[in-house]
Amino acid sequence: MNIIIAGSSGLIGSLLLKRVMGHDLTLIGRRGNSAAPGDARQIIGDHADWSSLMAGIRYDIAICMLGSTMAQAGSKAAFAAVDHGAVIAFAQAAYAAG
């Protein structure tokens, strides 16, 4: 199964990552995930570029584990950028990728 995951480096995403090892994994995010399995493909870039970065790759499952806290984000705008903007960008990119 070909799975793409956004947000695999956070608390919940890292727990999910352990459960899906053995599948063809693609991880997408603003930075690399050092805990990723060695055979996982990592796509690194700003969420505004995710559609073009994901283009041409077919996925069976797209999982979004993005999220933050207000304290971690530092402001309402930064919180909304992750918890809304990046989530929408991932959903649109996954839809466009099929």
MDTraj code that builds the backbone (N, CA, C; nanometers):
import mdtraj as md
import numpy as np

residues = "MET ASN ILE ILE ILE ALA GLY SER SER GLY LEU ILE GLY SER LEU LEU LEU LYS ARG VAL MET GLY HIS ASP LEU THR LEU ILE GLY ARG ARG GLY ASN SER ALA ALA PRO GLY ASP ALA ARG GLN ILE ILE GLY ASP HIS ALA ASP TRP SER SER LEU MET ALA GLY ILE ARG TYR ASP ILE ALA ILE CYS MET LEU GLY SER THR MET ALA GLN ALA GLY SER LYS ALA ALA PHE ALA ALA VAL ASP HIS GLY ALA VAL ILE ALA PHE ALA GLN ALA ALA TYR ALA ALA GLY".split()
xyz = np.array([
    [0.0845, -0.1157, 0.0000],
    [0.0000, 0.0000, 0.0000],
    [0.0902, 0.1235, 0.0000],
    [0.0585, 0.2220, -0.0805],
    [0.1341, 0.3460, -0.0916],
    [0.0646, 0.4529, -0.0068],
    [0.1305, 0.4951, 0.1013],
    [0.0712, 0.5870, 0.1982],
    [0.1533, 0.7151, 0.2046],
    [0.0856, 0.8289, 0.2019],
    [0.1516, 0.9565, 0.2268],
    [0.0988, 1.0133, 0.3577],
    [0.1914, 1.0647, 0.4385],
    [0.1559, 1.1176, 0.5698],
    [0.2136, 1.2572, 0.5841],
    [0.1298, 1.3501, 0.6222],
    [0.1742, 1.4839, 0.6608],
    [0.1687, 1.4911, 0.8127],
    [0.2768, 1.5349, 0.8737],
    [0.2782, 1.5472, 1.0193],
    [0.3280, 1.4237, 1.0905],
    [0.4212, 1.3519, 1.0322],
    [0.4682, 1.2274, 1.0935],
    [0.5700, 1.2491, 1.2047],
    [0.6160, 1.3719, 1.2231],
    [0.7187, 1.3943, 1.3252],
    [0.6616, 1.4366, 1.4608],
    [0.5348, 1.4668, 1.4666],
    [0.4726, 1.5058, 1.5932],
    [0.4419, 1.3854, 1.6800],
    [0.3842, 1.4110, 1.7945],
    [0.3550, 1.3045, 1.8904],
    [0.2656, 1.1965, 1.8305],
    [0.1507, 1.2344, 1.7797],
    [0.0559, 1.1367, 1.7247],
    [0.1064, 1.0796, 1.5926],
    [0.1649, 1.1641, 1.5090],
    [0.2185, 1.1174, 1.3816],
    [0.3284, 1.0141, 1.3983],
    [0.4137, 1.0319, 1.4986],
    [0.5211, 0.9352, 1.5218],
    [0.4652, 0.8006, 1.5696],
    [0.3557, 0.8048, 1.6441],
    [0.2913, 0.6791, 1.6851],
    [0.2306, 0.6082, 1.5651],
    [0.1680, 0.6844, 1.4771],
    [0.1121, 0.6256, 1.3548],
    [0.2219, 0.5658, 1.2688],
    [0.3327, 0.6361, 1.2559],
    [0.4427, 0.5905, 1.1719],
    [0.4886, 0.4506, 1.2107],
    [0.4923, 0.4220, 1.3394],
    [0.5311, 0.2891, 1.3872],
    [0.4321, 0.1819, 1.3416],
    [0.3052, 0.2203, 1.3255],
    [0.2005, 0.1241, 1.2886],
    [0.1969, 0.0926, 1.1395],
    [0.2506, 0.1821, 1.0566],
    [0.2393, 0.1629, 0.9116],
    [0.3720, 0.1254, 0.8457],
    [0.4742, 0.1012, 0.9267],
    [0.6016, 0.0575, 0.8688],
    [0.5793, -0.0719, 0.7936],
    [0.6503, -0.0889, 0.6859],
    [0.6317, -0.2059, 0.6016],
    [0.5545, -0.1720, 0.4758],
    [0.4876, -0.0575, 0.4759],
    [0.4191, -0.0089, 0.3569],
    [0.5108, 0.0866, 0.2822],
    [0.4757, 0.1192, 0.1599],
    [0.5491, 0.2172, 0.0811],
    [0.5113, 0.3554, 0.1353],
    [0.6015, 0.4171, 0.2124],
    [0.5688, 0.5413, 0.2828],
    [0.6323, 0.6630, 0.2170],
    [0.5531, 0.7680, 0.2089],
    [0.6013, 0.9001, 0.1715],
    [0.5619, 0.9936, 0.2848],
    [0.6591, 1.0688, 0.3336],
    [0.6348, 1.1648, 0.4412],
    [0.6556, 1.3036, 0.3843],
    [0.5612, 1.3925, 0.4086],
    [0.5727, 1.5282, 0.3582],
    [0.5666, 1.6256, 0.4746],
    [0.6515, 1.7266, 0.4672],
    [0.6533, 1.8254, 0.5734],
    [0.7485, 1.9397, 0.5428],
    [0.7560, 2.0325, 0.6359],
    [0.8452, 2.1478, 0.6202],
    [0.9897, 2.1124, 0.6507],
    [1.0108, 2.0025, 0.7214],
    [1.1467, 1.9572, 0.7522],
    [1.1475, 1.8044, 0.7532],
    [1.2657, 1.7477, 0.7461],
    [1.2789, 1.6028, 0.7448],
    [1.2453, 1.5412, 0.8799],
    [1.2189, 1.4130, 0.8769],
    [1.1867, 1.3379, 0.9974],
    [1.2996, 1.2381, 1.0216],
    [1.3813, 1.2638, 1.1224],
    [1.4961, 1.1773, 1.1503],
    [1.4538, 1.0397, 1.2016],
    [1.3309, 1.0258, 1.2480],
    [1.2806, 0.8969, 1.2978],
    [1.2164, 0.8129, 1.1872],
    [1.2165, 0.8633, 1.0655],
    [1.1529, 0.7912, 0.9545],
    [1.2310, 0.6647, 0.9202],
    [1.1597, 0.5609, 0.8773],
    [1.2296, 0.4412, 0.8307],
    [1.3194, 0.4773, 0.7129],
    [1.4300, 0.4069, 0.6995],
    [1.5271, 0.4379, 0.5948],
    [1.4740, 0.4307, 0.4533],
    [1.3705, 0.3490, 0.4316],
    [1.3175, 0.3356, 0.2961],
    [1.2014, 0.4309, 0.2666],
    [1.1664, 0.5159, 0.3625],
    [1.0568, 0.6117, 0.3407],
    [1.1050, 0.7267, 0.2526],
    [1.0214, 0.7657, 0.1592],
    [1.0487, 0.8838, 0.0766],
    [1.0085, 1.0055, 0.1580],
    [1.0937, 1.1061, 0.1623],
    [1.0601, 1.2288, 0.2334],
    [1.0528, 1.3440, 0.1339],
    [0.9413, 1.4138, 0.1379],
    [0.9207, 1.5323, 0.0557],
    [0.9240, 1.6513, 0.1512],
    [1.0182, 1.7413, 0.1279],
    [1.0362, 1.8545, 0.2175],
    [1.0122, 1.9836, 0.1408],
    [0.9230, 2.0658, 0.1944],
    [0.8948, 2.1935, 0.1317],
    [0.7813, 2.2659, 0.2017],
    [0.7646, 2.3899, 0.1676],
    [0.6570, 2.4714, 0.2228],
    [0.5226, 2.4152, 0.1792],
    [0.4219, 2.4255, 0.2655],
    [0.2926, 2.3658, 0.2300],
    [0.2317, 2.4299, 0.1057],
    [0.2718, 2.5492, 0.0710],
    [0.2219, 2.6119, -0.0516],
    [0.2704, 2.5378, -0.1758],
    [0.3780, 2.4598, -0.1637],
    [0.4366, 2.3868, -0.2768],
    [0.3981, 2.2390, -0.2796],
    [0.3176, 2.1937, -0.1834],
    [0.2915, 2.0511, -0.1732],
    [0.2231, 1.9932, -0.2962],
    [0.1337, 2.0662, -0.3596],
    [0.0668, 2.0127, -0.4796],
    [0.1679, 1.9790, -0.5876],
    [0.2608, 2.0685, -0.6134],
    [0.3600, 2.0408, -0.7175],
    [0.4582, 1.9327, -0.6732],
    [0.4921, 1.9283, -0.5451],
    [0.5847, 1.8264, -0.4950],
    [0.5234, 1.6864, -0.4976],
    [0.3910, 1.6786, -0.4820],
    [0.3223, 1.5494, -0.4801],
    [0.2738, 1.5062, -0.6186],
    [0.2805, 1.5951, -0.7145],
    [0.2281, 1.5660, -0.8486],
    [0.2989, 1.4444, -0.9098],
    [0.2210, 1.3599, -0.9724],
    [0.2748, 1.2450, -1.0438],
    [0.2999, 1.1230, -0.9575],
    [0.2768, 1.1320, -0.8287],
    [0.2932, 1.0176, -0.7398],
    [0.1540, 0.9722, -0.6976],
    [0.1250, 0.8443, -0.7135],
    [-0.0067, 0.7914, -0.6764],
    [-0.0022, 0.7372, -0.5339],
    [-0.1070, 0.7664, -0.4594],
    [-0.1179, 0.7204, -0.3214],
    [-0.2481, 0.6436, -0.3041],
    [-0.2415, 0.5360, -0.2258],
    [-0.3625, 0.4633, -0.1905],
    [-0.4321, 0.5311, -0.0729],
    [-0.3518, 0.5856, 0.0179],
    [-0.4047, 0.6485, 0.1384],
    [-0.3257, 0.7758, 0.1669],
    [-0.3977, 0.8817, 0.2005],
    [-0.3356, 1.0069, 0.2451],
    [-0.3821, 1.0328, 0.3874],
    [-0.2875, 1.0519, 0.4785],
    [-0.3195, 1.0718, 0.6197],
    [-0.2585, 1.2040, 0.6650],
    [-0.3420, 1.2864, 0.7255],
    [-0.2968, 1.4146, 0.7767],
    [-0.2917, 1.4097, 0.9290],
    [-0.1725, 1.4258, 0.9837],
    [-0.1525, 1.4261, 1.1278],
    [-0.0997, 1.5615, 1.1733],
    [-0.1226, 1.6638, 1.0925],
    [-0.0740, 1.7974, 1.1252],
    [-0.1510, 1.8563, 1.2417],
    [-0.0819, 1.9293, 1.3243],
    [-0.1474, 1.9964, 1.4345],
    [-0.0442, 2.0635, 1.5228],
    [-0.0891, 2.1595, 1.5971],
    [-0.0009, 2.2333, 1.6857],
    [-0.0805, 2.2739, 1.8087],
    [-0.0155, 2.3422, 1.8967],
    [-0.0828, 2.4037, 2.0099],
    [-0.0586, 2.5534, 1.9999],
    [-0.1426, 2.6309, 2.0624],
    [-0.1245, 2.7754, 2.0601],
    [0.0104, 2.8128, 2.1218],
    [0.0462, 2.7454, 2.2304],
    [0.1739, 2.7745, 2.2961],
    [0.2919, 2.7433, 2.2044],
    [0.2842, 2.6311, 2.1343],
    [0.3917, 2.5910, 2.0446],
    [0.3988, 2.6831, 1.9229],
    [0.2846, 2.7209, 1.8706],
    [0.2804, 2.8057, 1.7518],
    [0.3240, 2.9489, 1.7839],
    [0.2863, 2.9978, 1.8982],
    [0.3290, 3.1298, 1.9389],
    [0.2323, 3.2433, 1.9101],
    [0.1401, 3.2219, 1.8178],
    [0.0403, 3.3252, 1.7871],
    [-0.0801, 3.2594, 1.7212],
    [-0.1915, 3.3322, 1.7204],
    [-0.3110, 3.2796, 1.6543],
    [-0.2874, 3.2601, 1.5060],
    [-0.2147, 3.3518, 1.4441],
    [-0.1875, 3.3416, 1.3004],
    [-0.1008, 3.2194, 1.2688],
    [0.0020, 3.1966, 1.3488],
    [0.0883, 3.0808, 1.3265],
    [0.0125, 2.9504, 1.3525],
    [-0.0718, 2.9512, 1.4555],
    [-0.1545, 2.8345, 1.4860],
    [-0.2479, 2.8035, 1.3690],
    [-0.3145, 2.9052, 1.3157],
    [-0.4060, 2.8869, 1.2024],
    [-0.3321, 2.8419, 1.0770],
    [-0.2091, 2.8873, 1.0603],
    [-0.1308, 2.8473, 0.9425],
    [-0.1080, 2.6967, 0.9408],
    [-0.0865, 2.6374, 1.0574],
    [-0.0659, 2.4925, 1.0663],
    [-0.1995, 2.4187, 1.0708],
    [-0.2826, 2.4527, 1.1678],
    [-0.4045, 2.3763, 1.1938],
    [-0.5138, 2.3976, 1.0905],
    [-0.5003, 2.4967, 1.0084],
    [-0.5982, 2.5186, 0.9017],
    [-0.5286, 2.5220, 0.7657],
    [-0.4386, 2.6159, 0.7474],
    [-0.3749, 2.6349, 0.6169],
    [-0.3003, 2.5140, 0.5654],
    [-0.2144, 2.4558, 0.6478],
    [-0.1364, 2.3400, 0.6043],
    [-0.2246, 2.2172, 0.5847],
    [-0.3261, 2.2013, 0.6689],
    [-0.4180, 2.0876, 0.6553],
    [-0.4949, 2.0970, 0.5236],
    [-0.5443, 2.2153, 0.4913],
    [-0.6157, 2.2367, 0.3653],
    [-0.5219, 2.2147, 0.2469],
    [-0.3996, 2.2665, 0.2564],
    [-0.3021, 2.2488, 0.1478],
    [-0.2745, 2.1011, 0.1231],
    [-0.2609, 2.0232, 0.2309],
    [-0.2365, 1.8797, 0.2158],
    [-0.3568, 1.8103, 0.1532],
    [-0.4758, 1.8425, 0.1998],
    [-0.5963, 1.7803, 0.1449],
    [-0.6104, 1.8106, -0.0047],
    [-0.5869, 1.9341, -0.0424],
    [-0.5964, 1.9709, -0.1831],
    [-0.4896, 1.9020, -0.2666],
    [-0.3668, 1.8937, -0.2144],
    [-0.2587, 1.8280, -0.2867],
    [-0.2856, 1.6784, -0.3019],
    [-0.3362, 1.6159, -0.1955],
    [-0.3692, 1.4727, -0.2014],
    [-0.4803, 1.4470, -0.3010],
    [-0.5806, 1.5309, -0.3007],
    [-0.6915, 1.5169, -0.3957],
    [-0.6399, 1.5315, -0.5392],
    [-0.5574, 1.6318, -0.5621],
    [-0.5030, 1.6548, -0.6961],
    [-0.4141, 1.5394, -0.7420],
    [-0.3465, 1.4741, -0.6463],
    [-0.2595, 1.3604, -0.6794],
    [-0.3391, 1.2318, -0.7044],
    [-0.4698, 1.2380, -0.6773],
    [-0.5546, 1.1218, -0.7034],
    [-0.5743, 1.0348, -0.5817],
])
top = md.Topology()
chain = top.add_chain()
for i, resn in enumerate(residues, 1):
    res = top.add_residue(resn, chain, resSeq=i)
    for name in ("N", "CA", "C"):
        top.add_atom(name, md.element.get_by_symbol(name[0]), res)
traj = md.Trajectory(xyz[None], top)
